[in-house]
Amino acid sequence: MKVLVPVKRVIDYNVKVRVKADQSGVDLANVKMSMNPFDEIAVEEAVRLKEKGMATEVVALSIGPHQASETIRTALAMGADRGILVKTDQTVEPLAVAKILKAIVEAERPDLVITGKQAIDDDSNQVGQMLAALLGWPQATFAHSLELAADSAKVAREIDGGLQTVEVKLPAVITTDLRLNEPRYASLPNIMKAKKKSIDEKTAADLGVDIAPRLKVLKVSEPPKRGGGMKVESVGALLDRLKADGVI
C-alpha cells in the first residue's frame, strides 16, 4: 500500500503573526516557518502504518517555493520514503491545491491519501473534501482514530456531539484531527538520512493545472484588542449590562 501525505509550509504556530502595514497580507519576512501541525499528524499516522507493515511506501508532497523542500525534508526525517515538490512562488488557493493533488494521485496511484484537516494559516478546511470529490473517492474527515483492513478503513471522526465511526472503501482520502496521534521528533540520524532521500520537483504547468487565483484579498487586519473587564453588583446588573452592549 502506498500512502500520499500532502504537507504545507506555514508560519510556526509559536510565532506571533504580524500584518503588513498596507494590510495586504501577513508579513513573512524573517519569520520562522514549519510544517502545518495537522500535516505533522498525517505524516506520523502514515509512518505508523508503515511500521505496522500495512503500508509499503510513504510519499510526502508539498506545494510552494523552493523553501518548501525543507518541510518535505522534515517529513522524510520522520520516516517518509521520498518527496515531491510542486514548485511555485504564487499563493495557491484550495481548489488549485486539490487539482494539483489529483494530478499527483493519478500519476502515483496511492491507495490512501492522509492530509491535515486544515492549514493554520488560512484555516480553509477544504482541500481534503475537494480532492475526494475530484477523484470520486470516499472520504473520512476529522479522524480521531484509524484502523485499516485489506480494502477498507474504519475511522472514528470527531463531531460536535462526540465521535462518529464510519467505514470507507479504499482508495480513500482521510483528514486528521488533533487527537489522532502525537507526532514524533525527528532524531539527528534520521535528519541526516533524510538529506539523502530524493525529492522530485515539478510545476503546476507540468501537471496541466491552472493555479491563477480566483479570490481577491481585500484587507487583512488583526483582531480587535480585548477591552478591560468590569465588576457588577448583581446578576440583574450583569444582564442589564449585557443587554446594553448588545450581547443578549
C-alpha angles and dihedrals in degrees: 000000000000119000123200117203120188113207128190131209109228139159108286110264091234093060121095107235118234123204118222116254092245091050091235093129147310120318109244097174113126091349123143112248128198143161117297105262094230089053090052087058090050092052091048092051092049092049090049090053088053092048089052090053093247095111127045100191136021117200120193118206130190133179117208146065125333090275089066086077086075088061090051090049088056090055090047090051089052090056110280114140103220141350142227123204119196097200121216136138092206125097105255117212122220096259092051090047090053091049091050091049090049090055091048091048091052090051098042097034097209121185093221137025115201117186138160114270090239144348117251093227102060100010090210098146090197112105099079093049093044092049092051090049093049092048095041088233127142116255138206114193133195093022115203094174135003131206120181127206129180096282105001144051128220112209129186104206130196116245133167093266097045129276130348120194119212133174121214133186119242135280092056145147118242126186121202131231127204098264098052093096146324110260116233126238113247111244121228093249090052091047088055092047090050090062089066096049117100127254116192116210123215137161132225088248090057087057095044094242124143108218097179108142118257095186130065121211107222099183141345117205138168118253114265115272115259113255125227122273128243137207124236129197100227146004089260091056089048092053092047091052093048090050091049091052091049093243093125 
